[in-house]
Amino acid sequence: MQKGWDFGVGRAEFIAVIALLMALNALAIDIMLPGMQQIGAALGVTDENERQYVITAYLLGFGGTQLLFGPISDRYGRRGPLLVGIAIYVAAAGAAMFAPDFRVLLLLRLIQGAGAASTRVLSIAITRDIAGGRQMAEIMSLVMMVFMIMPVIAPTIGQVILLVADWHYIFAFMAAGGMLAIGWFGTRIPETLTADMRRPFSLTSIVEGFRVVVTNRLSVWYTLATTFVMAALFGFINTVQQIYVGIYGLGVWFPAVFALVAGFMSAASFLNSRIVARIGMRRVSHAAILVFLVTSIVLYLMSLAGEVPLPLFLALFVVAMSAFGVITANFSSIAMEPLGRLAGIASSVQGFIQTFGAALLGAAIGQSFDGTITPVMAGFALVSATALGCVLIAEKGRLFGQGAD
């Protein structure tokens, strides 16, 4: 990969397959958003903040089992564990159609997220198996660009389903997406972990792998920085229906506005893929985290003065989330760069910390919702400032350096 693309599948198809795998998670979250109110009403949930647990349960399952898929894939390869994980995702989505109450639905969402964890860990590990450094960042940016198509269309799909059927069929659509991923990945993507790179599946090997991951300064601090940035996204996703519909009264136009923001995030990811090889991961991502922080603070301060008009809110929020689209691909690539020989374990440890931590922090942001955007924007400002602090520790106080990227 460093001198050209010599993988068995074409570069464009590889990016499309990896994007589809990662998009299963966006589908499992974003397609739910228009139906949160209907699901709550059908299953007897009266507190609108409790509806957010449909998202949180999935994210906790998604974060928790990433610790399992990495070590298993380092021993047995990437393909088998990934296909099993997607099968669990499909089965849980299908079962959720028949959930008799809210507790059972939350349990199935937890299981669905647990299966989907394989897609996050192994998509990154597979990419790291065949690429590194700026080239990995470029590929991941293109993956994120395609991946971001799902937040653009998923809420609209969910809204269309609700116009012709009820919320149960949202889960049927998720199951169909998982089956598509199984068929495409299973028939087209070969095993990427060679025999000489496999690690024994033993407690000693796993502990040693974890030790290497968590004692690497760049890995740990960029992983934590990503965690805090992702917490802002999860906090917003938890409250997006309440903000767009409850505060701004968008009604059925909510998916269109959600798609608008996601579209700018996708465009930012594409721009990153074009410039990161020339400018470097650090320069691009460090500028982006500063933009994210400043925009979050401005929105928070404006909200203290009263309701922020929708056009102004969207203009500033698009800037913040476009920066987010640049931050995550680069931060993840920097965190993975020194750990090529431990790609599976590294991806699982980093993914666990990022997703599990961000889910909890995002839930806290979501549960603070009080009918205004103030607590959400306060959460954005706090977590982005903390993320910047993590970057400064990782880089020993110096931003915009070339490093080893």
C-alpha positions as CSV (number, residue, x, y, z in Angstrom):
1,M,0.0,0.0,0.0
2,Q,2.8,2.4,0.7
3,K,4.0,2.3,-3.0
4,G,0.6,1.7,-4.7
5,W,-2.6,-0.3,-4.4
6,D,-1.9,-4.0,-4.8
7,F,-4.7,-5.4,-2.6
8,G,-6.9,-8.1,-4.2
9,V,-9.9,-5.9,-4.4
10,G,-10.0,-2.5,-6.1
11,R,-9.4,0.6,-3.9
12,A,-12.8,2.1,-4.6
13,E,-14.6,-1.2,-3.8
14,F,-12.5,-1.7,-0.7
15,I,-13.4,1.8,0.6
16,A,-17.1,1.2,-0.2
17,V,-17.2,-2.1,1.7
18,I,-15.4,-0.7,4.7
19,A,-17.8,2.3,4.6
20,L,-20.8,0.0,4.5
21,L,-19.6,-2.0,7.5
22,M,-19.1,1.2,9.5
23,A,-22.4,2.6,8.2
24,L,-24.3,-0.2,9.8
25,N,-23.7,1.7,13.1
26,A,-25.0,5.0,11.7
27,L,-28.0,3.1,10.3
28,A,-28.7,1.5,13.7
29,I,-28.7,5.0,15.4
30,D,-29.9,7.5,12.8
31,I,-32.8,5.6,11.3
32,M,-34.3,5.4,14.8
33,L,-34.4,9.2,15.4
34,P,-37.7,10.0,13.6
35,G,-39.4,7.1,15.5
36,M,-38.3,7.8,19.0
37,Q,-41.6,9.4,19.9
38,Q,-43.7,6.6,18.3
39,I,-41.5,3.9,20.0
40,G,-41.9,5.6,23.4
41,A,-45.7,5.9,23.0
42,A,-46.1,2.3,21.9
43,L,-44.0,0.9,24.8
44,G,-45.3,3.2,27.5
45,V,-42.3,5.5,27.9
46,T,-43.7,8.8,29.2
47,D,-40.4,10.7,30.0
48,E,-39.0,12.0,26.7
49,N,-35.4,11.8,28.1
50,E,-35.9,8.1,28.8
51,R,-36.4,7.5,25.1
52,Q,-32.7,8.4,24.6
53,Y,-31.8,5.0,26.2
54,V,-32.7,3.3,22.9
55,I,-29.5,5.0,21.6
56,T,-27.5,4.7,24.8
57,A,-28.1,0.9,25.1
58,Y,-26.9,0.3,21.6
59,L,-23.8,2.4,22.2
60,L,-22.9,0.7,25.4
61,G,-23.1,-2.7,23.8
62,F,-21.1,-1.4,20.8
63,G,-18.4,-0.1,23.1
64,G,-18.2,-2.9,25.6
65,T,-17.6,-5.9,23.3
66,Q,-14.9,-4.2,21.2
67,L,-12.5,-5.5,23.9
68,L,-13.4,-9.0,22.8
69,F,-13.3,-8.8,19.0
70,G,-9.7,-7.4,18.8
71,P,-7.8,-10.2,20.5
72,I,-10.0,-12.8,18.8
73,S,-9.2,-11.3,15.4
74,D,-5.5,-11.1,16.1
75,R,-5.6,-14.9,16.7
76,Y,-8.1,-16.2,14.1
77,G,-8.1,-13.5,11.5
78,R,-10.5,-10.7,10.6
79,R,-13.1,-12.3,8.4
80,G,-14.6,-14.9,10.7
81,P,-15.2,-12.7,13.8
82,L,-16.5,-9.9,11.6
83,L,-19.1,-12.1,9.9
84,V,-20.2,-13.5,13.3
85,G,-20.6,-10.0,14.7
86,I,-22.8,-8.9,11.8
87,A,-24.9,-12.0,12.1
88,I,-25.6,-11.1,15.8
89,Y,-26.5,-7.5,14.6
90,V,-29.0,-8.9,12.1
91,A,-30.5,-11.4,14.6
92,A,-31.0,-8.8,17.3
93,A,-32.5,-6.3,14.9
94,G,-35.0,-9.0,13.7
95,A,-35.9,-9.9,17.3
96,A,-36.4,-6.2,18.2
97,M,-39.4,-6.1,15.8
98,F,-41.3,-8.3,18.3
99,A,-40.1,-6.7,21.6
100,P,-43.0,-6.8,24.0
101,D,-41.9,-3.9,26.2
102,F,-39.2,-1.2,26.5
103,R,-36.9,-3.2,28.7
104,V,-36.7,-6.1,26.2
105,L,-36.1,-3.6,23.4
106,L,-33.2,-2.1,25.4
107,L,-31.7,-5.5,25.9
108,L,-31.9,-6.3,22.2
109,R,-30.4,-3.0,21.4
110,L,-27.5,-3.8,23.7
111,I,-27.0,-7.1,21.9
112,Q,-27.3,-5.5,18.5
113,G,-24.6,-3.0,19.5
114,A,-22.4,-5.8,20.8
115,G,-22.5,-7.5,17.4
116,A,-21.9,-4.3,15.6
117,A,-18.7,-3.7,17.6
118,S,-17.0,-6.1,15.2
119,T,-17.5,-3.8,12.3
120,R,-15.8,-0.9,14.1
121,V,-12.8,-2.8,15.4
122,L,-12.2,-4.9,12.4
123,S,-12.8,-2.2,9.7
124,I,-10.0,-0.2,11.3
125,A,-7.8,-3.3,11.8
126,I,-8.3,-4.4,8.2
127,T,-7.4,-0.9,7.0
128,R,-4.3,-0.8,9.2
129,D,-3.3,-4.3,7.9
130,I,-2.8,-2.8,4.5
131,A,-2.1,0.9,5.1
132,G,-0.5,3.3,7.5
133,G,0.3,6.9,8.3
134,R,-1.1,9.5,6.0
135,Q,-2.3,6.9,3.6
136,M,-4.4,5.3,6.3
137,A,-5.8,8.8,7.2
138,E,-6.6,9.4,3.5
139,I,-8.4,6.1,3.2
140,M,-10.3,6.6,6.5
141,S,-11.3,10.1,5.4
142,L,-12.8,8.6,2.2
143,V,-14.5,5.9,4.2
144,M,-15.9,8.6,6.5
145,M,-17.1,10.5,3.5
146,V,-19.1,7.5,2.2
147,F,-20.1,6.6,5.7
148,M,-21.6,10.0,6.3
149,I,-24.1,9.3,3.5
150,M,-25.9,7.2,6.0
151,P,-26.7,10.0,8.5
152,V,-27.9,12.0,5.4
153,I,-30.4,9.4,4.3
154,A,-31.1,7.2,7.4
155,P,-33.5,9.7,9.1
156,T,-35.4,10.2,5.9
157,I,-35.6,6.4,5.4
158,G,-37.0,6.1,9.0
159,Q,-39.5,8.9,8.3
160,V,-40.7,7.3,5.1
161,I,-41.1,3.9,6.8
162,L,-43.2,5.6,9.5
163,L,-45.4,7.2,6.8
164,V,-46.3,3.8,5.4
165,A,-45.8,1.4,8.3
166,D,-44.9,1.5,12.0
167,W,-41.6,1.5,13.9
168,H,-41.2,-2.3,13.8
169,Y,-40.2,-2.1,10.2
170,I,-37.3,0.2,11.0
171,F,-35.7,-2.8,12.6
172,A,-36.5,-4.9,9.5
173,F,-34.6,-2.4,7.4
174,M,-31.6,-2.6,9.7
175,A,-31.6,-6.4,9.4
176,A,-31.6,-6.1,5.6
177,G,-28.6,-3.8,5.7
178,G,-26.7,-6.3,7.8
179,M,-27.5,-9.1,5.3
180,L,-26.2,-6.9,2.5
181,A,-23.0,-6.4,4.4
182,I,-22.5,-10.1,5.1
183,G,-23.0,-10.9,1.4
184,W,-20.7,-8.2,0.0
185,F,-17.9,-8.5,2.5
186,G,-18.1,-12.3,2.7
187,T,-17.7,-12.7,-1.1
188,R,-15.3,-9.9,-1.9
189,I,-12.8,-9.1,0.9
190,P,-10.0,-11.6,1.5
191,E,-8.3,-12.2,4.8
192,T,-5.8,-9.4,5.5
193,L,-4.0,-10.8,8.6
194,T,-1.2,-13.0,7.4
195,A,-0.2,-16.1,9.4
196,D,3.1,-14.5,10.6
197,M,1.3,-11.5,12.1
198,R,-1.1,-13.6,14.2
199,R,-0.8,-13.6,18.0
200,P,-1.7,-16.4,20.3
201,F,-5.1,-16.1,22.0
202,S,-3.9,-16.4,25.6
203,L,-4.3,-14.3,28.7
204,T,-0.6,-13.4,28.7
205,S,-0.7,-12.3,25.1
206,I,-3.8,-10.2,25.6
207,V,-2.5,-8.5,28.8
208,E,0.8,-7.7,27.0
209,G,-1.0,-6.3,24.0
210,F,-3.2,-4.2,26.3
211,R,-0.1,-3.0,28.1
212,V,1.6,-1.9,24.9
213,V,-1.5,0.0,23.8
214,V,-2.2,1.8,27.0
215,T,1.4,2.8,27.7
216,N,2.0,4.4,24.3
217,R,1.6,8.1,24.8
218,L,0.2,9.0,21.4
219,S,-2.2,6.1,21.4
220,V,-3.6,6.8,24.9
221,W,-4.0,10.6,24.6
222,Y,-5.3,10.7,21.1
223,T,-7.8,7.9,22.0
224,L,-9.0,10.0,24.9
225,A,-9.2,13.1,22.8
226,T,-11.4,11.2,20.3
227,T,-13.5,10.0,23.2
228,F,-14.3,13.5,24.3
229,V,-15.0,14.7,20.8
230,M,-17.3,11.7,20.1
231,A,-19.1,12.4,23.4
232,A,-20.3,15.7,21.9
233,L,-21.7,13.9,18.9
234,F,-23.5,11.3,21.0
235,G,-24.9,14.0,23.3
236,F,-26.4,15.7,20.3
237,I,-27.7,12.5,18.7
238,N,-29.5,11.7,22.0
239,T,-31.2,15.1,22.0
240,V,-31.5,15.9,18.2
241,Q,-35.2,15.0,18.0
242,Q,-36.0,17.1,21.0
243,I,-34.0,20.0,19.7
244,Y,-35.1,20.0,16.0
245,V,-38.7,19.0,16.7
246,G,-39.3,20.2,20.3
247,I,-37.4,23.5,20.2
248,Y,-37.5,24.5,16.5
249,G,-40.7,22.8,15.5
250,L,-39.4,21.2,12.3
251,G,-41.8,18.3,12.4
252,V,-41.4,16.1,9.3
253,W,-38.6,18.4,8.0
254,F,-36.3,17.2,10.8
255,P,-34.6,14.5,8.7
256,A,-33.9,17.1,6.0
257,V,-32.1,19.4,8.4
258,F,-30.3,16.5,10.0
259,A,-29.1,15.5,6.5
260,L,-27.9,19.0,5.8
261,V,-25.5,18.9,8.7
262,A,-24.4,15.3,7.9
263,G,-23.8,16.4,4.3
264,F,-21.3,19.1,5.4
265,M,-19.6,16.6,7.6
266,S,-19.2,14.3,4.6
267,A,-17.8,17.1,2.5
268,A,-15.3,17.9,5.3
269,S,-14.1,14.3,5.3
270,F,-13.6,14.4,1.6
271,L,-11.7,17.7,1.8
272,N,-9.5,16.1,4.5
273,S,-8.7,13.1,2.3
274,R,-7.5,15.6,-0.4
275,I,-5.3,17.7,1.9
276,V,-4.0,15.4,4.6
277,A,-1.3,13.8,2.6
278,R,0.2,17.3,1.8
279,I,-0.4,19.1,5.0
280,G,-0.2,16.3,7.6
281,M,-2.6,14.8,10.1
282,R,-1.6,17.0,13.0
283,R,-1.8,20.3,11.3
284,V,-5.3,19.6,9.9
285,S,-6.7,18.0,13.0
286,H,-5.3,20.5,15.5
287,A,-6.8,23.4,13.5
288,A,-10.1,21.5,13.4
289,I,-10.2,20.9,17.2
290,L,-9.7,24.6,17.8
291,V,-12.5,25.5,15.4
292,F,-14.7,22.9,17.2
293,L,-14.0,24.4,20.6
294,V,-14.4,28.1,19.6
295,T,-17.7,27.4,17.8
296,S,-19.1,25.4,20.7
297,I,-18.2,28.2,23.2
298,V,-19.9,30.8,20.9
299,L,-23.1,28.7,20.6
300,Y,-23.1,28.2,24.4
301,L,-22.7,31.9,25.1
302,M,-25.4,32.9,22.6
303,S,-27.8,30.4,24.1
304,L,-27.5,32.1,27.5
305,A,-29.0,35.2,26.0
306,G,-32.1,33.4,24.7
307,E,-33.2,31.0,22.0
308,V,-30.7,31.0,19.1
309,P,-32.6,31.5,15.8
310,L,-32.6,28.3,13.7
311,P,-30.6,29.7,10.7
312,L,-27.9,31.1,13.0
313,F,-27.8,27.8,15.0
314,L,-27.4,25.8,11.9
315,A,-24.7,28.0,10.4
316,L,-22.6,27.7,13.5
317,F,-23.4,24.0,14.1
318,V,-22.4,23.1,10.5
319,V,-19.0,24.7,11.2
320,A,-18.6,22.7,14.4
321,M,-19.7,19.4,12.9
322,S,-17.6,19.9,9.8
323,A,-14.6,20.2,12.1
324,F,-15.7,17.0,13.8
325,G,-15.6,15.2,10.4
326,V,-12.0,16.2,10.1
327,I,-11.0,15.5,13.7
328,T,-12.1,11.9,14.1
329,A,-10.4,10.3,11.0
330,N,-7.0,12.0,11.8
331,F,-7.1,11.4,15.6
332,S,-7.9,7.7,15.1
333,S,-5.1,7.4,12.5
334,I,-2.5,9.1,14.8
335,A,-3.6,6.8,17.7
336,M,-3.2,3.7,15.5
337,E,0.0,4.6,13.7
338,P,2.6,3.3,16.3
339,L,0.7,0.1,16.9
340,G,0.7,-1.7,13.5
341,R,1.7,-5.1,14.8
342,L,-1.1,-4.9,17.3
343,A,-3.8,-3.6,15.1
344,G,-6.6,-5.8,16.3
345,I,-6.0,-5.4,20.1
346,A,-5.1,-1.7,19.5
347,S,-8.3,-1.1,17.6
348,S,-10.4,-2.9,20.2
349,V,-8.9,-1.1,23.2
350,Q,-9.1,2.3,21.6
351,G,-12.7,1.5,20.3
352,F,-13.8,0.4,23.8
353,I,-12.4,3.5,25.4
354,Q,-13.8,5.8,22.8
355,T,-17.3,4.4,22.4
356,F,-18.0,3.3,25.9
357,G,-16.6,6.5,27.4
358,A,-18.3,8.7,24.8
359,A,-21.6,6.8,25.3
360,L,-21.6,7.5,29.0
361,L,-20.6,11.2,28.6
362,G,-23.0,11.6,25.7
363,A,-25.8,10.2,27.9
364,A,-25.0,12.7,30.6
365,I,-25.2,15.5,28.1
366,G,-28.4,14.2,26.7
367,Q,-30.0,13.7,30.2
368,S,-29.2,17.3,31.0
369,F,-31.6,18.5,28.3
370,D,-34.0,21.1,29.8
371,G,-35.9,22.3,26.8
372,T,-33.1,24.6,25.6
373,I,-29.8,24.1,23.7
374,T,-27.8,25.6,26.6
375,P,-26.8,22.3,28.4
376,V,-26.0,20.6,25.2
377,M,-23.7,23.4,24.0
378,A,-22.2,23.6,27.5
379,G,-21.4,19.9,27.1
380,F,-19.9,20.5,23.7
381,A,-17.6,23.3,25.0
382,L,-16.5,21.2,28.0
383,V,-15.6,18.0,26.1
384,S,-13.9,19.8,23.3
385,A,-11.7,21.8,25.7
386,T,-10.8,18.5,27.5
387,A,-10.0,16.9,24.1
388,L,-7.7,19.8,23.3
389,G,-6.0,19.2,26.6
390,C,-5.4,15.6,25.8
391,V,-3.8,16.6,22.4
392,L,-1.5,19.0,24.2
393,I,-0.4,16.3,26.6
394,A,0.1,13.8,23.7
395,E,2.2,16.4,21.8
396,K,4.1,17.7,24.9
397,G,2.5,21.1,24.6
398,R,3.1,21.7,20.9
399,L,0.4,21.9,18.3
400,F,0.7,21.8,14.5
401,G,3.9,19.7,14.5
402,Q,4.6,17.3,11.7
403,G,5.4,14.5,14.2
404,A,5.9,11.2,12.3
405,D,2.9,11.6,10.0
